[in-house]
Amino acid sequence: MFGTLADAIEDLEVPIDSDALVEAHRLMDRLAAKVADSVARFDTAGLWELEGALSLRQWFTGRCRMHPRAAAVSARRVTAPRVCPLTWAAWQAGEVSGGVLETVTDVVTPARQAEWLDKEAGVLEAIRPLSMIQTGRALARWGRLADAVIDRDDSTERANTLFMSSTLGERGELQGSFDSASTETIKTALRLAERRDDEGEVRVPAQRRADALVTMCAFYLDHHQRPSERRHRPHVNLMWTLADLEAGHPGVSEDGVTIPGVDLATMACDSVLSRVLLADGQVLEFGRDVYAVPPGLYRAVVVRDGGCRWPDCDRAARYCQAHHVQPWWAGGTTSIDNIALLCGRHHRKLHGAGWHAKLLPDATFELTDPQGHTRQTKPARAGPALF
């Protein structure tokens, strides 16, 4: 099928004529509709994930070599079956152009979604005979009318806000407003951070919440990722019994939580690991800390890699973690010829079943997926000073 299409395109001679060019664009639009229908089903099935892409947009950029702006437009287009189902169906049938579909998806914001679904049939019928300029004006007018009937007091339309101001006496006043999901997250975090009153101490709930908030902020400052420097590495204490160690079972955290293999491997790449060996509840050995990637080495890797080395990933270095291409516990060295940057999601994916990677002598990162397909990425910068 694609061979026949390729041959037809190769043999096609488009006349330098207005009507011929209009017809050629109409046929291009019909082909785009067919492709978009398949892409929508491809996206629904999440098949781009099988190739390690983090989103359909990223898959477009990497696999289809699209410009990021075009990839974003194409990725948004596949939401049309849900956002404007009748307009999508009309495009698939060749009754409206892709330009009409894109104009509709521009106008139908999440806030207007319910109103559009209620009025789509009538609006679509009204804009069918219009030019694109007229269509844009008509839909903009519809958008203004839709906004007029939307309840602006709806809490779902309000953005989260937080205000903090200094007062006399070097104190600060805090006031905020959050949606329901954010409120539950904050309440849960405050509840977990609250400490019980010491003997003789009596605090009202507001005081306990205030102290809990300060505790949460202090914890973040102790563990955050600073933009200008390498982050404070997470400190992980992993404990085994002799029987578990001999059986090759995963470790257990100091809180008694079993660490799955993928999580353990991801954490071990760039953490301060302490080995604690137990027998009959007694500590037999407390191993020395292992600093996976020193700050100087990390900065050198950042200069060389520039960001995530996963093919087609565009995550910047500040969102990345250092990955031992050959695992540290399997003999891999903590050196620049065995370390590559990966964003969090790709780091975890690479530690999953079926994925393999190599760092070649010229710092080319070679990735093999579970289907056996191999892709490569070159470092952003490489030079003798780094090796």
C-alpha positions in Angstrom: 0.0 0.0 0.0 2.7 2.5 1.0 4.8 1.5 -2.0 1.9 2.3 -4.3 1.4 5.7 -2.6 5.1 6.4 -2.8 5.1 5.6 -6.5 2.1 7.8 -7.1 3.7 10.7 -5.3 7.0 10.2 -7.2 5.2 10.2 -10.5 2.9 13.1 -9.7 3.3 16.4 -11.5 1.3 19.2 -9.9 0.5 21.9 -12.5 1.3 25.5 -11.7 -2.4 26.3 -11.7 -4.7 27.6 -8.9 -7.4 24.9 -9.2 -4.8 22.2 -9.4 -3.0 23.5 -6.3 -6.3 23.7 -4.4 -7.1 20.1 -5.3 -3.7 19.0 -4.3 -4.1 20.6 -0.9 -7.6 19.1 -0.5 -6.1 15.6 -1.1 -3.3 16.3 1.3 -6.0 17.2 3.9 -7.8 13.9 3.2 -4.6 12.0 3.7 -3.9 13.9 6.9 -7.4 12.9 8.2 -6.7 9.3 7.5 -3.3 9.4 9.2 -4.8 11.4 12.2 -7.4 8.7 12.7 -4.7 6.0 13.0 -2.6 8.3 15.2 -5.6 8.8 17.5 -6.0 5.1 17.9 -2.2 4.7 18.3 -2.3 7.3 21.1 -5.3 5.7 22.8 -3.4 2.4 23.0 -0.3 4.2 24.3 1.9 2.5 21.7 4.4 5.4 21.7 5.4 4.3 25.2 6.8 1.0 23.8 9.5 3.1 22.1 10.3 5.0 25.3 8.7 8.2 24.4 7.2 10.2 27.2 4.4 11.6 25.1 2.9 11.5 21.7 4.4 14.9 21.0 7.8 13.6 21.8 7.2 10.6 19.6 6.3 12.9 16.7 9.4 15.0 17.2 11.7 11.9 17.4 10.3 9.3 15.2 8.6 11.5 12.6 11.3 14.2 12.7 8.7 16.9 13.1 9.4 20.5 14.2 8.4 20.8 17.9 5.6 23.3 17.0 4.2 20.9 14.3 4.5 18.0 16.8 2.5 20.0 19.4 -0.3 20.8 16.8 -0.5 17.2 15.7 -0.5 15.8 19.2 -3.3 18.2 20.2 -5.3 17.3 17.0 -5.8 13.7 18.3 -7.8 15.1 21.3 -10.4 16.2 18.8 -12.5 13.0 18.9 -13.2 13.8 22.6 -13.3 17.6 22.4 -15.4 18.0 19.2 -16.6 14.6 18.0 -18.9 15.9 15.3 -16.3 18.2 13.8 -13.8 15.3 13.8 -16.3 13.0 12.1 -17.0 15.8 9.5 -13.2 16.1 8.8 -12.8 12.3 8.5 -15.7 12.4 5.9 -14.1 15.2 4.0 -17.0 17.6 4.8 -14.8 20.2 6.5 -11.1 21.0 6.3 -8.4 20.4 8.8 -8.2 24.2 9.2 -11.8 24.2 10.5 -10.9 21.4 13.0 -7.9 23.2 14.3 -9.9 26.5 14.7 -12.5 24.6 16.7 -9.9 22.9 19.0 -8.4 26.4 19.5 -11.7 27.8 20.6 -13.1 24.9 22.7 -11.1 25.4 25.9 -11.7 23.0 28.9 -14.0 25.6 30.4 -16.2 25.7 27.2 -16.2 22.0 26.6 -19.7 21.2 28.0 -21.2 24.2 26.3 -19.7 23.1 22.9 -20.8 19.5 23.1 -24.4 20.8 23.7 -24.2 23.2 20.8 -21.8 21.6 18.3 -24.3 20.3 15.8 -25.9 23.7 15.3 -22.6 25.6 15.3 -21.0 23.2 12.8 -23.9 23.5 10.4 -23.7 27.3 10.6 -20.0 27.5 9.8 -19.9 24.9 6.9 -20.5 27.4 4.1 -18.2 30.1 5.6 -14.7 31.0 4.6 -11.8 30.3 7.0 -11.7 34.0 8.0 -15.4 34.0 8.6 -15.2 30.7 10.4 -12.6 32.1 12.8 -14.7 35.2 13.5 -17.9 33.1 14.0 -16.2 30.7 16.4 -14.5 33.6 18.3 -18.0 35.2 18.7 -19.3 31.8 19.9 -16.5 31.6 22.5 -17.5 35.0 23.9 -21.1 34.0 24.2 -20.2 30.7 25.8 -18.0 32.5 28.4 -21.0 34.7 29.3 -23.1 31.6 30.4 -20.3 29.8 32.2 -20.5 30.2 35.9 -17.4 32.1 36.8 -17.8 31.3 40.4 -17.1 27.6 39.7 -14.2 26.6 41.9 -12.8 24.4 39.2 -12.0 27.5 37.2 -10.1 29.3 39.9 -6.3 29.0 39.8 -4.5 28.1 43.0 -3.1 31.1 44.8 -0.8 31.7 47.8 0.1 35.0 49.3 2.8 35.7 51.9 3.5 39.1 53.3 5.8 40.4 56.0 4.3 42.2 59.0 5.6 44.2 61.9 7.8 42.3 64.3 9.4 40.3 61.5 6.4 38.0 61.3 4.8 36.7 58.1 1.1 36.2 57.1 0.2 33.4 54.8 -3.1 33.1 52.9 -4.0 30.8 50.0 -6.8 29.2 48.0 -6.6 25.8 46.4 -8.7 23.4 44.4 -10.0 20.2 46.1 -7.3 17.9 45.0 -4.5 20.3 46.1 -6.3 20.9 49.4 -6.4 17.1 50.1 -2.7 16.9 49.2 -1.8 19.7 51.6 -4.0 18.4 54.4 -2.4 14.9 54.1 1.1 16.3 54.1 0.4 18.6 57.2 -1.2 15.7 59.0 1.9 13.5 58.4 4.3 16.3 59.4 2.5 17.1 62.6 4.2 16.0 65.8 2.5 15.3 69.1 2.6 17.8 71.9 5.3 17.3 74.4 4.3 16.7 78.0 2.8 19.9 79.4 2.6 21.5 76.0 -0.8 22.5 74.6 -1.1 23.7 71.1 -4.3 24.5 69.2 -4.7 22.9 65.7 -3.6 26.1 63.9 -0.3 26.1 65.8 0.3 22.4 65.0 -0.4 23.0 61.3 2.0 26.0 61.3 4.8 24.0 62.9 4.1 21.1 60.5 4.4 23.5 57.5 7.8 24.8 58.8 8.9 21.1 59.2 7.9 20.4 55.6 9.8 23.4 54.3 12.9 22.6 56.3 12.8 19.0 54.9 12.6 20.4 51.4 15.5 22.7 52.0 17.6 19.8 53.2 16.8 17.6 50.2 16.0 19.9 47.3 17.7 20.1 44.0 19.5 23.4 43.7 19.8 24.8 40.2 23.4 26.0 40.4 24.8 22.9 42.1 24.4 19.2 42.3 21.6 18.2 44.6 22.0 16.7 48.0 22.0 13.0 47.3 19.3 10.9 48.9 20.6 8.8 51.7 19.3 5.3 51.6 19.8 2.6 54.3 19.1 -0.8 52.9 18.9 -3.8 55.2 19.1 -7.5 54.6 18.9 -10.6 56.8 21.5 -13.3 56.1 18.8 -15.5 54.6 17.6 -12.7 52.3 21.1 -11.9 51.2 21.9 -15.5 50.3 18.6 -15.8 48.4 19.2 -12.6 46.5 16.0 -10.9 47.7 15.7 -7.1 47.5 16.6 -4.9 50.4 14.3 -3.3 52.9 14.3 0.3 53.9 14.8 1.5 57.4 11.0 2.0 57.5 10.4 -1.7 56.7 9.4 -1.1 53.1 10.6 -3.6 50.6 12.3 -1.9 47.7 11.4 -3.4 44.3 14.1 -4.3 41.9 13.5 -1.4 39.5 13.2 1.2 42.2 16.3 -0.2 43.9 18.3 0.0 40.7 17.2 3.5 40.0 18.0 4.7 43.5 21.4 3.0 43.6 22.6 4.9 40.5 22.9 8.2 42.3 22.4 7.8 46.0 24.5 7.5 49.2 24.0 3.8 49.9 24.6 2.3 53.3 24.7 -1.5 53.7 23.2 -2.9 56.9 23.5 -6.6 57.5 21.3 -8.2 60.1 21.1 -11.7 61.7 18.6 -12.5 64.5 17.7 -8.8 64.7 21.3 -7.8 65.4 23.5 -5.6 63.2 26.4 -7.7 61.9 27.9 -5.1 59.6 27.3 -1.5 58.6 29.1 -0.9 55.3 30.7 2.4 54.4 28.8 5.0 52.3 29.2 4.7 48.6 29.1 8.1 46.8 27.8 7.2 43.4 28.6 10.3 41.5 30.7 13.1 43.0 29.7 16.7 42.2 32.7 17.4 39.9 32.1 14.3 37.9 28.4 15.1 37.7 29.1 18.6 36.3 31.5 17.1 33.7 28.7 14.7 32.6 26.2 17.6 32.4 28.6 19.6 30.1 29.1 16.5 27.9 25.5 15.3 27.7 23.5 18.6 28.0 20.3 16.7 29.0 18.6 13.3 28.9 20.5 11.0 26.6 17.4 8.9 25.8 16.7 9.1 22.0 14.4 12.0 21.2 14.0 13.2 24.9 14.3 16.9 25.3 14.5 17.1 29.1 17.1 19.5 30.3 20.0 18.5 32.6 18.4 20.0 35.7 15.6 17.4 35.5 18.1 14.5 35.0 19.8 11.9 37.2 23.2 10.2 36.8 22.9 6.7 35.5 25.5 4.0 35.7 25.3 2.4 32.3 27.0 -0.7 33.7 25.6 -1.1 37.2 27.8 -0.2 40.0 27.2 -3.5 41.8 28.0 -5.4 38.7 31.5 -3.9 38.4 30.6 -0.6 36.7 32.9 2.3 37.5 31.9 5.7 38.7 33.6 7.5 35.9 32.6 9.6 32.9 32.9 6.7 30.5 30.2 4.8 32.4 27.8 7.6 33.5 25.0 9.1 31.4 22.3 11.6 32.2 18.7 10.4 32.1 15.5 12.1 33.1 13.6 10.5 36.0 11.0 8.6 33.8 13.5 7.3 31.3 15.9 6.4 34.1 13.3 4.2 35.7 12.2 2.8 32.3 15.8 1.8 31.5 16.0 -0.2 34.7 12.9 -2.1 33.6 12.8 -5.5 31.9 14.1 -5.7 28.4 15.9 -2.4 28.0 19.6 -2.3 27.6 22.2 0.5 27.1 25.8 1.0 26.2 28.1 4.1 26.4 30.5 3.7 23.5 34.1 5.1 23.6 33.1 8.3 21.8 30.3 8.9 24.4 27.6 7.7 22.0 24.7 6.4 24.0 23.2 3.2 22.4 19.8 2.1 23.5 18.2 -1.3 22.7 14.4 -1.7 23.4 12.6 -4.9 24.4 11.9 -5.6 20.7 15.6 -5.5 19.8 15.5 -2.2 18.0 18.6 -0.1 18.6 18.9 3.7 18.5 21.8 6.0 19.3 22.3 9.6 20.5 25.5 11.6 20.3 26.7 13.7 23.3 25.9 17.4 23.2 29.5 18.2 23.7 32.6 16.0 23.8 36.2 16.7 24.0 39.5 15.4 25.2 39.3 17.4 28.5 36.3 15.3 29.5 37.8 11.9 29.0 
